[in-house]
Amino acid sequence: MKWEKLERAAVDAELTKLAGWTLNDAASSISKTFKFSNFIEAFGFMTEAAITAEKLNHHPEWFNVYSKVEVTLNTHDAGGLTELDFKLAKAMEKAAARRMV
């Protein structure tokens, strides 16, 4: 399935539903840093997010050091943000919420 790039107003509307996610200067990606209590919680989050990403066939750019996971989402094929990015971001929020105190 080909995903259509969202207009800026739609991106802004979707961002209001996500706490802590930021839009880059070009409005082409969203990012968030998740902090967990330890490496196991961070890795568990990444594992759950990876399973969802694989099901969606949409893979994040991410970086992990110990308890911190930095995530950036965009849809390369569409040249920006699509509904798929926000769908994965929401799934990541749920995965993170199960691991945060």
Backbone as XML, in Angstrom:
<?xml version="1.0"?>
<chain id="A" units="angstrom">
  <residue number="1" name="MET">
    <atom name="N" x="0.840" y="-1.190" z="0.000"/>
    <atom name="CA" x="0.000" y="0.000" z="0.000"/>
    <atom name="C" x="0.876" y="1.242" z="0.000"/>
  </residue>
  <residue number="2" name="LYS">
    <atom name="N" x="0.531" y="2.193" z="-0.832"/>
    <atom name="CA" x="1.268" y="3.447" z="-0.878"/>
    <atom name="C" x="0.583" y="4.455" z="0.052"/>
  </residue>
  <residue number="3" name="TRP">
    <atom name="N" x="1.367" y="5.044" z="0.918"/>
    <atom name="CA" x="0.842" y="6.018" z="1.877"/>
    <atom name="C" x="1.041" y="7.421" z="1.323"/>
  </residue>
  <residue number="4" name="GLU">
    <atom name="N" x="0.044" y="8.274" z="1.506"/>
    <atom name="CA" x="0.092" y="9.650" z="1.021"/>
    <atom name="C" x="0.668" y="10.565" z="2.101"/>
  </residue>
  <residue number="5" name="LYS">
    <atom name="N" x="1.540" y="11.447" z="1.682"/>
    <atom name="CA" x="2.121" y="12.443" z="2.591"/>
    <atom name="C" x="1.008" y="13.342" z="3.125"/>
  </residue>
  <residue number="6" name="LEU">
    <atom name="N" x="1.036" y="13.563" z="4.433"/>
    <atom name="CA" x="0.029" y="14.415" z="5.072"/>
    <atom name="C" x="0.341" y="15.894" z="4.868"/>
  </residue>
  <residue number="7" name="GLU">
    <atom name="N" x="-0.706" y="16.680" z="4.752"/>
    <atom name="CA" x="-0.563" y="18.141" z="4.720"/>
    <atom name="C" x="-0.174" y="18.615" z="6.120"/>
  </residue>
  <residue number="8" name="ARG">
    <atom name="N" x="0.419" y="19.785" z="6.196"/>
    <atom name="CA" x="0.916" y="20.310" z="7.474"/>
    <atom name="C" x="-0.194" y="20.404" z="8.526"/>
  </residue>
  <residue number="9" name="ALA">
    <atom name="N" x="-1.387" y="20.814" z="8.141"/>
    <atom name="CA" x="-2.486" y="20.930" z="9.110"/>
    <atom name="C" x="-2.830" y="19.563" z="9.707"/>
  </residue>
  <residue number="10" name="ALA">
    <atom name="N" x="-2.800" y="18.530" z="8.894"/>
    <atom name="CA" x="-3.079" y="17.180" z="9.388"/>
    <atom name="C" x="-1.971" y="16.701" z="10.317"/>
  </residue>
  <residue number="11" name="VAL">
    <atom name="N" x="-0.731" y="17.027" z="9.974"/>
    <atom name="CA" x="0.409" y="16.680" z="10.833"/>
    <atom name="C" x="0.252" y="17.357" z="12.192"/>
  </residue>
  <residue number="12" name="ASP">
    <atom name="N" x="-0.048" y="18.643" z="12.170"/>
    <atom name="CA" x="-0.219" y="19.387" z="13.420"/>
    <atom name="C" x="-1.354" y="18.805" z="14.267"/>
  </residue>
  <residue number="13" name="ALA">
    <atom name="N" x="-2.441" y="18.420" z="13.616"/>
    <atom name="CA" x="-3.581" y="17.833" z="14.335"/>
    <atom name="C" x="-3.187" y="16.504" z="14.973"/>
  </residue>
  <residue number="14" name="GLU">
    <atom name="N" x="-2.456" y="15.679" z="14.245"/>
    <atom name="CA" x="-2.025" y="14.383" z="14.786"/>
    <atom name="C" x="-1.036" y="14.572" z="15.939"/>
  </residue>
  <residue number="15" name="LEU">
    <atom name="N" x="-0.161" y="15.561" z="15.822"/>
    <atom name="CA" x="0.820" y="15.807" z="16.889"/>
    <atom name="C" x="0.166" y="16.190" z="18.206"/>
  </residue>
  <residue number="16" name="THR">
    <atom name="N" x="-0.989" y="16.831" z="18.144"/>
    <atom name="CA" x="-1.668" y="17.222" z="19.390"/>
    <atom name="C" x="-2.116" y="15.997" z="20.188"/>
  </residue>
  <residue number="17" name="LYS">
    <atom name="N" x="-2.195" y="14.839" z="19.527"/>
    <atom name="CA" x="-2.628" y="13.609" z="20.181"/>
    <atom name="C" x="-1.464" y="12.837" z="20.797"/>
  </residue>
  <residue number="18" name="LEU">
    <atom name="N" x="-0.235" y="13.331" z="20.595"/>
    <atom name="CA" x="0.961" y="12.620" z="21.049"/>
    <atom name="C" x="1.800" y="13.507" z="21.968"/>
  </residue>
  <residue number="19" name="ALA">
    <atom name="N" x="1.945" y="13.125" z="23.199"/>
    <atom name="CA" x="2.739" y="13.897" z="24.157"/>
    <atom name="C" x="4.232" y="13.662" z="23.937"/>
  </residue>
  <residue number="20" name="GLY">
    <atom name="N" x="4.981" y="14.758" z="23.862"/>
    <atom name="CA" x="6.434" y="14.663" z="23.831"/>
    <atom name="C" x="7.063" y="14.454" z="22.465"/>
  </residue>
  <residue number="21" name="TRP">
    <atom name="N" x="6.275" y="14.282" z="21.428"/>
    <atom name="CA" x="6.819" y="14.118" z="20.089"/>
    <atom name="C" x="7.040" y="15.500" z="19.481"/>
  </residue>
  <residue number="22" name="THR">
    <atom name="N" x="8.144" y="15.664" z="18.764"/>
    <atom name="CA" x="8.452" y="16.947" z="18.142"/>
    <atom name="C" x="8.578" y="16.783" z="16.630"/>
  </residue>
  <residue number="23" name="LEU">
    <atom name="N" x="8.240" y="17.844" z="15.952"/>
    <atom name="CA" x="8.323" y="17.898" z="14.496"/>
    <atom name="C" x="9.655" y="18.536" z="14.119"/>
  </residue>
  <residue number="24" name="ASN">
    <atom name="N" x="10.341" y="17.966" z="13.146"/>
    <atom name="CA" x="11.612" y="18.578" z="12.737"/>
    <atom name="C" x="11.355" y="19.858" z="11.950"/>
  </residue>
  <residue number="25" name="ASP">
    <atom name="N" x="12.403" y="20.637" z="11.690"/>
    <atom name="CA" x="12.262" y="21.939" z="11.033"/>
    <atom name="C" x="11.634" y="21.858" z="9.648"/>
  </residue>
  <residue number="26" name="ALA">
    <atom name="N" x="11.889" y="20.789" z="8.927"/>
    <atom name="CA" x="11.335" y="20.631" z="7.579"/>
    <atom name="C" x="9.922" y="20.032" z="7.605"/>
  </residue>
  <residue number="27" name="ALA">
    <atom name="N" x="9.404" y="19.731" z="8.791"/>
    <atom name="CA" x="8.088" y="19.105" z="8.961"/>
    <atom name="C" x="8.011" y="17.767" z="8.231"/>
  </residue>
  <residue number="28" name="SER">
    <atom name="N" x="9.143" y="17.057" z="8.179"/>
    <atom name="CA" x="9.186" y="15.796" z="7.442"/>
    <atom name="C" x="9.345" y="14.571" z="8.342"/>
  </residue>
  <residue number="29" name="SER">
    <atom name="N" x="9.547" y="14.788" z="9.648"/>
    <atom name="CA" x="9.661" y="13.670" z="10.576"/>
    <atom name="C" x="9.268" y="14.107" z="11.981"/>
  </residue>
  <residue number="30" name="ILE">
    <atom name="N" x="8.924" y="13.106" z="12.793"/>
    <atom name="CA" x="8.638" y="13.343" z="14.204"/>
    <atom name="C" x="9.618" y="12.526" z="15.031"/>
  </residue>
  <residue number="31" name="SER">
    <atom name="N" x="9.949" y="13.054" z="16.208"/>
    <atom name="CA" x="10.937" y="12.396" z="17.070"/>
    <atom name="C" x="10.508" y="12.454" z="18.522"/>
  </residue>
  <residue number="32" name="LYS">
    <atom name="N" x="11.009" y="11.476" z="19.263"/>
    <atom name="CA" x="10.804" y="11.467" z="20.718"/>
    <atom name="C" x="11.915" y="10.655" z="21.354"/>
  </residue>
  <residue number="33" name="THR">
    <atom name="N" x="12.314" y="11.065" z="22.555"/>
    <atom name="CA" x="13.249" y="10.297" z="23.361"/>
    <atom name="C" x="12.474" y="9.674" z="24.512"/>
  </residue>
  <residue number="34" name="PHE">
    <atom name="N" x="12.536" y="8.363" z="24.582"/>
    <atom name="CA" x="11.904" y="7.614" z="25.664"/>
    <atom name="C" x="12.976" y="7.271" z="26.685"/>
  </residue>
  <residue number="35" name="LYS">
    <atom name="N" x="12.667" y="7.488" z="27.975"/>
    <atom name="CA" x="13.600" y="7.143" z="29.056"/>
    <atom name="C" x="12.933" y="6.109" z="29.947"/>
  </residue>
  <residue number="36" name="PHE">
    <atom name="N" x="13.663" y="5.035" z="30.198"/>
    <atom name="CA" x="13.175" y="3.941" z="31.017"/>
    <atom name="C" x="14.051" y="3.806" z="32.251"/>
  </residue>
  <residue number="37" name="SER">
    <atom name="N" x="13.667" y="2.930" z="33.167"/>
    <atom name="CA" x="14.422" y="2.790" z="34.413"/>
    <atom name="C" x="15.721" y="2.015" z="34.227"/>
  </residue>
  <residue number="38" name="ASN">
    <atom name="N" x="15.795" y="1.198" z="33.171"/>
    <atom name="CA" x="17.004" y="0.412" z="32.961"/>
    <atom name="C" x="17.045" y="-0.111" z="31.522"/>
  </residue>
  <residue number="39" name="PHE">
    <atom name="N" x="18.097" y="-0.804" z="31.191"/>
    <atom name="CA" x="18.290" y="-1.327" z="29.840"/>
    <atom name="C" x="17.236" y="-2.375" z="29.467"/>
  </residue>
  <residue number="40" name="ILE">
    <atom name="N" x="16.877" y="-3.227" z="30.419"/>
    <atom name="CA" x="15.905" y="-4.280" z="30.124"/>
    <atom name="C" x="14.561" y="-3.674" z="29.719"/>
  </residue>
  <residue number="41" name="GLU">
    <atom name="N" x="14.128" y="-2.629" z="30.412"/>
    <atom name="CA" x="12.868" y="-1.967" z="30.061"/>
    <atom name="C" x="12.976" y="-1.304" z="28.686"/>
  </residue>
  <residue number="42" name="ALA">
    <atom name="N" x="14.108" y="-0.674" z="28.410"/>
    <atom name="CA" x="14.311" y="-0.041" z="27.099"/>
    <atom name="C" x="14.310" y="-1.088" z="25.993"/>
  </residue>
  <residue number="43" name="PHE">
    <atom name="N" x="14.987" y="-2.195" z="26.229"/>
    <atom name="CA" x="15.060" y="-3.249" z="25.224"/>
    <atom name="C" x="13.703" y="-3.922" z="25.025"/>
  </residue>
  <residue number="44" name="GLY">
    <atom name="N" x="12.962" y="-4.087" z="26.098"/>
    <atom name="CA" x="11.612" y="-4.633" z="25.993"/>
    <atom name="C" x="10.719" y="-3.738" z="25.142"/>
  </residue>
  <residue number="45" name="PHE">
    <atom name="N" x="10.832" y="-2.430" z="25.355"/>
    <atom name="CA" x="10.095" y="-1.464" z="24.539"/>
    <atom name="C" x="10.480" y="-1.608" z="23.077"/>
  </residue>
  <residue number="46" name="MET">
    <atom name="N" x="11.778" y="-1.687" z="22.816"/>
    <atom name="CA" x="12.247" y="-1.806" z="21.439"/>
    <atom name="C" x="11.755" y="-3.104" z="20.794"/>
  </residue>
  <residue number="47" name="THR">
    <atom name="N" x="11.742" y="-4.168" z="21.558"/>
    <atom name="CA" x="11.275" y="-5.454" z="21.033"/>
    <atom name="C" x="9.795" y="-5.373" z="20.657"/>
  </residue>
  <residue number="48" name="GLU">
    <atom name="N" x="8.988" y="-4.837" z="21.561"/>
    <atom name="CA" x="7.558" y="-4.707" z="21.267"/>
    <atom name="C" x="7.329" y="-3.770" z="20.086"/>
  </residue>
  <residue number="49" name="ALA">
    <atom name="N" x="8.044" y="-2.668" z="20.058"/>
    <atom name="CA" x="7.911" y="-1.722" z="18.939"/>
    <atom name="C" x="8.358" y="-2.359" z="17.628"/>
  </residue>
  <residue number="50" name="ALA">
    <atom name="N" x="9.405" y="-3.176" z="17.676"/>
    <atom name="CA" x="9.904" y="-3.838" z="16.463"/>
    <atom name="C" x="8.874" y="-4.814" z="15.902"/>
  </residue>
  <residue number="51" name="ILE">
    <atom name="N" x="8.172" y="-5.518" z="16.768"/>
    <atom name="CA" x="7.143" y="-6.453" z="16.312"/>
    <atom name="C" x="6.019" y="-5.684" z="15.622"/>
  </residue>
  <residue number="52" name="THR">
    <atom name="N" x="5.596" y="-4.587" z="16.214"/>
    <atom name="CA" x="4.559" y="-3.754" z="15.596"/>
    <atom name="C" x="5.057" y="-3.167" z="14.278"/>
  </residue>
  <residue number="53" name="ALA">
    <atom name="N" x="6.282" y="-2.672" z="14.278"/>
    <atom name="CA" x="6.850" y="-2.084" z="13.054"/>
    <atom name="C" x="6.885" y="-3.102" z="11.925"/>
  </residue>
  <residue number="54" name="GLU">
    <atom name="N" x="7.238" y="-4.332" z="12.253"/>
    <atom name="CA" x="7.291" y="-5.377" z="11.232"/>
    <atom name="C" x="5.890" y="-5.684" z="10.696"/>
  </residue>
  <residue number="55" name="LYS">
    <atom name="N" x="4.910" y="-5.733" z="11.583"/>
    <atom name="CA" x="3.527" y="-5.969" z="11.155"/>
    <atom name="C" x="3.034" y="-4.851" z="10.240"/>
  </residue>
  <residue number="56" name="LEU">
    <atom name="N" x="3.452" y="-3.629" z="10.527"/>
    <atom name="CA" x="3.054" y="-2.476" z="9.716"/>
    <atom name="C" x="3.943" y="-2.297" z="8.480"/>
  </residue>
  <residue number="57" name="ASN">
    <atom name="N" x="5.040" y="-3.053" z="8.446"/>
    <atom name="CA" x="6.063" y="-2.878" z="7.408"/>
    <atom name="C" x="6.543" y="-1.426" z="7.373"/>
  </residue>
  <residue number="58" name="HIS">
    <atom name="N" x="6.799" y="-0.912" z="8.564"/>
    <atom name="CA" x="7.236" y="0.483" z="8.717"/>
    <atom name="C" x="8.258" y="0.522" z="9.852"/>
  </residue>
  <residue number="59" name="HIS">
    <atom name="N" x="9.487" y="0.789" z="9.518"/>
    <atom name="CA" x="10.573" y="0.615" z="10.479"/>
    <atom name="C" x="11.158" y="1.952" z="10.916"/>
  </residue>
  <residue number="60" name="PRO">
    <atom name="N" x="11.308" y="2.137" z="12.212"/>
    <atom name="CA" x="11.787" y="3.413" z="12.745"/>
    <atom name="C" x="13.296" y="3.569" z="12.585"/>
  </residue>
  <residue number="61" name="GLU">
    <atom name="N" x="13.707" y="4.816" z="12.637"/>
    <atom name="CA" x="15.121" y="5.122" z="12.859"/>
    <atom name="C" x="15.215" y="5.290" z="14.364"/>
  </residue>
  <residue number="62" name="TRP">
    <atom name="N" x="16.126" y="4.546" z="14.993"/>
    <atom name="CA" x="16.246" y="4.690" z="16.438"/>
    <atom name="C" x="17.657" y="4.432" z="16.905"/>
  </residue>
  <residue number="63" name="PHE">
    <atom name="N" x="17.892" y="4.899" z="18.116"/>
    <atom name="CA" x="19.212" y="4.814" z="18.732"/>
    <atom name="C" x="18.992" y="4.527" z="20.206"/>
  </residue>
  <residue number="64" name="ASN">
    <atom name="N" x="19.744" y="3.559" z="20.730"/>
    <atom name="CA" x="19.575" y="3.162" z="22.123"/>
    <atom name="C" x="20.909" y="3.190" z="22.852"/>
  </residue>
  <residue number="65" name="VAL">
    <atom name="N" x="20.917" y="3.823" z="24.020"/>
    <atom name="CA" x="22.020" y="3.723" z="24.969"/>
    <atom name="C" x="21.390" y="3.492" z="26.336"/>
  </residue>
  <residue number="66" name="TYR">
    <atom name="N" x="21.722" y="2.364" z="26.915"/>
    <atom name="CA" x="21.245" y="1.934" z="28.217"/>
    <atom name="C" x="19.727" y="2.106" z="28.349"/>
  </residue>
  <residue number="67" name="SER">
    <atom name="N" x="19.263" y="3.105" z="29.077"/>
    <atom name="CA" x="17.832" y="3.241" z="29.352"/>
    <atom name="C" x="17.124" y="4.253" z="28.453"/>
  </residue>
  <residue number="68" name="LYS">
    <atom name="N" x="17.819" y="4.766" z="27.465"/>
    <atom name="CA" x="17.268" y="5.806" z="26.596"/>
    <atom name="C" x="17.123" y="5.268" z="25.168"/>
  </residue>
  <residue number="69" name="VAL">
    <atom name="N" x="15.957" y="5.544" z="24.571"/>
    <atom name="CA" x="15.710" y="5.177" z="23.177"/>
    <atom name="C" x="15.238" y="6.432" z="22.444"/>
  </residue>
  <residue number="70" name="GLU">
    <atom name="N" x="16.012" y="6.854" z="21.452"/>
    <atom name="CA" x="15.644" y="8.002" z="20.622"/>
    <atom name="C" x="15.027" y="7.466" z="19.332"/>
  </residue>
  <residue number="71" name="VAL">
    <atom name="N" x="13.836" y="7.955" z="19.006"/>
    <atom name="CA" x="13.089" y="7.460" z="17.853"/>
    <atom name="C" x="12.797" y="8.613" z="16.887"/>
  </residue>
  <residue number="72" name="THR">
    <atom name="N" x="12.958" y="8.350" z="15.592"/>
    <atom name="CA" x="12.543" y="9.273" z="14.543"/>
    <atom name="C" x="11.713" y="8.494" z="13.540"/>
  </residue>
  <residue number="73" name="LEU">
    <atom name="N" x="10.572" y="9.069" z="13.197"/>
    <atom name="CA" x="9.669" y="8.435" z="12.249"/>
    <atom name="C" x="9.394" y="9.335" z="11.056"/>
  </residue>
  <residue number="74" name="ASN">
    <atom name="N" x="9.408" y="8.751" z="9.885"/>
    <atom name="CA" x="8.897" y="9.365" z="8.670"/>
    <atom name="C" x="8.711" y="8.257" z="7.644"/>
  </residue>
  <residue number="75" name="THR">
    <atom name="N" x="7.997" y="8.566" z="6.591"/>
    <atom name="CA" x="7.763" y="7.592" z="5.534"/>
    <atom name="C" x="8.591" y="8.013" z="4.333"/>
  </residue>
  <residue number="76" name="HIS">
    <atom name="N" x="9.723" y="7.354" z="4.158"/>
    <atom name="CA" x="10.665" y="7.724" z="3.098"/>
    <atom name="C" x="10.012" y="7.709" z="1.726"/>
  </residue>
  <residue number="77" name="ASP">
    <atom name="N" x="9.210" y="6.686" z="1.447"/>
    <atom name="CA" x="8.568" y="6.562" z="0.133"/>
    <atom name="C" x="7.649" y="7.738" z="-0.185"/>
  </residue>
  <residue number="78" name="ALA">
    <atom name="N" x="7.053" y="8.324" z="0.850"/>
    <atom name="CA" x="6.133" y="9.449" z="0.648"/>
    <atom name="C" x="6.848" y="10.792" z="0.737"/>
  </residue>
  <residue number="79" name="GLY">
    <atom name="N" x="8.098" y="10.780" z="1.177"/>
    <atom name="CA" x="8.844" y="12.038" z="1.309"/>
    <atom name="C" x="8.416" y="12.886" z="2.484"/>
  </residue>
  <residue number="80" name="GLY">
    <atom name="N" x="7.902" y="12.257" z="3.524"/>
    <atom name="CA" x="7.479" y="13.013" z="4.702"/>
    <atom name="C" x="6.657" y="12.142" z="5.629"/>
  </residue>
  <residue number="81" name="LEU">
    <atom name="N" x="5.735" y="12.767" z="6.308"/>
    <atom name="CA" x="4.914" y="12.078" z="7.302"/>
    <atom name="C" x="3.601" y="11.589" z="6.703"/>
  </residue>
  <residue number="82" name="THR">
    <atom name="N" x="3.210" y="10.389" z="7.124"/>
    <atom name="CA" x="1.942" y="9.807" z="6.701"/>
    <atom name="C" x="1.201" y="9.299" z="7.927"/>
  </residue>
  <residue number="83" name="GLU">
    <atom name="N" x="-0.010" y="8.819" z="7.708"/>
    <atom name="CA" x="-0.784" y="8.235" z="8.805"/>
    <atom name="C" x="-0.032" y="7.066" z="9.439"/>
  </residue>
  <residue number="84" name="LEU">
    <atom name="N" x="0.773" y="6.389" z="8.660"/>
    <atom name="CA" x="1.539" y="5.249" z="9.158"/>
    <atom name="C" x="2.502" y="5.662" z="10.273"/>
  </residue>
  <residue number="85" name="ASP">
    <atom name="N" x="3.113" y="6.816" z="10.144"/>
    <atom name="CA" x="4.032" y="7.301" z="11.180"/>
    <atom name="C" x="3.300" y="7.518" z="12.497"/>
  </residue>
  <residue number="86" name="PHE">
    <atom name="N" x="2.126" y="8.093" z="12.408"/>
    <atom name="CA" x="1.369" y="8.362" z="13.623"/>
    <atom name="C" x="0.786" y="7.080" z="14.214"/>
  </residue>
  <residue number="87" name="LYS">
    <atom name="N" x="0.461" y="6.125" z="13.374"/>
    <atom name="CA" x="0.000" y="4.830" z="13.855"/>
    <atom name="C" x="1.110" y="4.133" z="14.649"/>
  </residue>
  <residue number="88" name="LEU">
    <atom name="N" x="2.335" y="4.153" z="14.117"/>
    <atom name="CA" x="3.455" y="3.542" z="14.829"/>
    <atom name="C" x="3.792" y="4.322" z="16.094"/>
  </residue>
  <residue number="89" name="ALA">
    <atom name="N" x="3.738" y="5.643" z="16.037"/>
    <atom name="CA" x="4.010" y="6.463" z="17.226"/>
    <atom name="C" x="3.034" y="6.133" z="18.349"/>
  </residue>
  <residue number="90" name="LYS">
    <atom name="N" x="1.762" y="5.977" z="18.009"/>
    <atom name="CA" x="0.757" y="5.635" z="19.025"/>
    <atom name="C" x="1.018" y="4.255" z="19.613"/>
  </residue>
  <residue number="91" name="ALA">
    <atom name="N" x="1.416" y="3.316" z="18.783"/>
    <atom name="CA" x="1.751" y="1.972" z="19.284"/>
    <atom name="C" x="2.971" y="2.038" z="20.196"/>
  </residue>
  <residue number="92" name="MET">
    <atom name="N" x="3.941" y="2.873" z="19.857"/>
    <atom name="CA" x="5.129" y="3.038" z="20.707"/>
    <atom name="C" x="4.750" y="3.653" z="22.052"/>
  </residue>
  <residue number="93" name="GLU">
    <atom name="N" x="3.824" y="4.583" z="22.034"/>
    <atom name="CA" x="3.362" y="5.185" z="23.284"/>
    <atom name="C" x="2.761" y="4.123" z="24.199"/>
  </residue>
  <residue number="94" name="LYS">
    <atom name="N" x="1.946" y="3.234" z="23.646"/>
    <atom name="CA" x="1.359" y="2.157" z="24.442"/>
    <atom name="C" x="2.421" y="1.212" z="24.978"/>
  </residue>
  <residue number="95" name="ALA">
    <atom name="N" x="3.389" y="0.882" z="24.154"/>
    <atom name="CA" x="4.484" y="-0.020" z="24.587"/>
    <atom name="C" x="5.307" y="0.631" z="25.693"/>
  </residue>
  <residue number="96" name="ALA">
    <atom name="N" x="5.548" y="1.928" z="25.561"/>
    <atom name="CA" x="6.328" y="2.646" z="26.578"/>
    <atom name="C" x="5.549" y="2.765" z="27.884"/>
  </residue>
  <residue number="97" name="ALA">
    <atom name="N" x="4.253" y="3.016" z="27.800"/>
    <atom name="CA" x="3.437" y="3.207" z="28.989"/>
    <atom name="C" x="3.427" y="1.972" z="29.880"/>
  </residue>
  <residue number="98" name="ARG">
    <atom name="N" x="3.543" y="0.804" z="29.282"/>
    <atom name="CA" x="3.584" y="-0.436" z="30.076"/>
    <atom name="C" x="4.880" y="-0.588" z="30.830"/>
  </residue>
  <residue number="99" name="ARG">
    <atom name="N" x="5.885" y="0.187" z="30.496"/>
    <atom name="CA" x="7.207" y="0.035" z="31.091"/>
    <atom name="C" x="7.649" y="1.224" z="31.946"/>
  </residue>
  <residue number="100" name="MET">
    <atom name="N" x="6.855" y="2.261" z="31.977"/>
    <atom name="CA" x="7.228" y="3.456" z="32.736"/>
    <atom name="C" x="6.489" y="3.488" z="34.049"/>
  </residue>
  <residue number="101" name="VAL">
    <atom name="N" x="7.154" y="4.017" z="35.042"/>
    <atom name="CA" x="6.565" y="4.088" z="36.377"/>
    <atom name="C" x="5.770" y="5.370" z="36.528"/>
  </residue>
</chain>
